[in-house]
């Protein structure tokens, strides 16, 4: 699965480099990650036993700025998955136009089995293993699947034990530790901005549109919140416990409060429960895959009825599924643009840390809106020039910006 994810990422890169007429040696240079760190993590479990886990940090490219990318705790995590995700970060930061490269990290662990104390020990052990390759000017982690502000706070603290106070070493921190207003909301909020951009381009508006969201973690919940705030109707949500549908519109605030209290939607009675996989093929205007990669494949793509797909997750669509969506005329707003709101506000956080001067949420949102608008216009110009789909346009934009930086820096 992870091998396929890495292959898929290369397919998307190579569709772009073919349009750009890049030589094979250049494609190889662009695809090859800079460094992979793999660390064994032994911690004391609450029951007294020793827990042994493997952690990874893959630094893909830093031609445009320090390596940047999240840290996920999941049993799927392996070298290939983290490498694919690190590569996506390189193109994402370039598409957004923020001065970072790309990286990703992860620990192979079923996060739902860890107590908070175990999670803290594991996080600190991981930083013991990688502290010498991260830093505010070298590689800056952030939240991803099953990590959050608290996890970033432990990273900040553990890193300080080796290197002293350096808040810019990690983003997505709680505001009390130098985090940015609006960072928690940023990825989901950015997905909604991306949706507004594509709709406006097609002469439509968000008001009254039906939305289905797969995944109810940080990205899914904040996207749902903002879609509703802007007059759209969320008619389906899902998490690991299954799908929840309500034609008249889901009470998103109630679902969020329930999921927070109960660590998920299991047992929530606010909507009709359906099989989780069915959520992806529901009748709706906008489908937002906001969980894990590889969920839209040639097996189910033909059944997708949404008119727009906005990729809150990284790598949710296989190349074969993308072809099917192109044939069906479904607009796919690709991950490296759709979910770039998170890393964009990470950039704002990092730059606020550098200046020790903090912005209010209104300013953060305004600046994020500007970045998303500019990136969308850049994508559209490329799409017109190359007559390609939005994903290829995004990869063309990302890859060419990285290549320009690489060329200027030289070998
Ligand atoms: N994990 C997020 C992503 O996939 C955010 C990365 C960051 O802020 O560095 O884009």
Boltz pocket constraint, residues with backbone or C-beta under 6 A from the ligand:
constraints:
  - pocket:
      binder: B
      contacts: [[A, 68], [A, 69], [A, 70], [A, 71], [A, 92], [A, 140], [A, 141], [A, 142], [A, 143], [A, 144], [A, 145], [A, 171], [A, 314], [A, 339], [A, 340], [A, 342], [A, 343], [A, 344], [A, 346]]
      max_distance: 6.0
